[in-house]
Amino acid sequence: MTRHPALRSGLLGVALMACAADAAASGIDLADRLTREVSAAMARCFEAPRDYAPPYPAVSLLLNFRPDGNLDGPPQLSDPPGGDLKRSATVAAVLVAASRCARIDNATQYRQDYPAWKSLRLVFRPGKD
């Protein structure tokens, strides 16, 4: 057992930093996993724009969630809108899919990590997610 107070205090500090780093890493891992799950749910809801064939452009979104797992407001575009008609049609279809299907299932089990998944950024690639 260490009897030197400074050494004991230093070891405690290192242990606390390691725990904090593990907690942060698990929050990041959870956010990544939930981002993939939300993207997969959106893929199931995505209806390809008529008159346009794949491949479709990727669309970057910011999704904010309430603690119950439902969206907190409409999905937000991370990229500026614009581009050709195919991109505009794809963006509109992605926003509809996100509005209908983006949610965190079983959110209560992740409540303690809510800050990690309160806002998720994802790049949705229609036809690939």
C-alpha positions, 0 to 999 in steps of 0.5 A: 500500500502506498503511504505517500499522500502525493503518490496516492493522490496522483494514482487516484487522479490517473484512475479517475481520468481513465474512468472518464476516458472510458465513459467518454469512449463508451458515449462515442461508441453508443452515439456511433451505434445509434447513428447506424441504427437511425440510418438503417431505420431511415433506409427502410422508410426512404422512398426514392424520388420518382424520375431519378435512378440511383445512385443518389447523392449523400445527404448530411443531417443533424437530428436532435432527440428528446429523452424519449427517443423521438425527434426534437424538431425537424431534421436539419440539413448539415450541407447547404441546400442546392444543387441539381434537381436530382439532389433536391428531390433526394434531399426532400425524400431523405427529410421525409424519411428522417421525419417519419422514422428517425428515432432512438428505440429503447431510449430509456435504457440509454437515458444516462448517456443522453448527452451523447445522443441528444444530437446526432450528425449523420450522412445518409447515403440512399441505397447504401445504408 
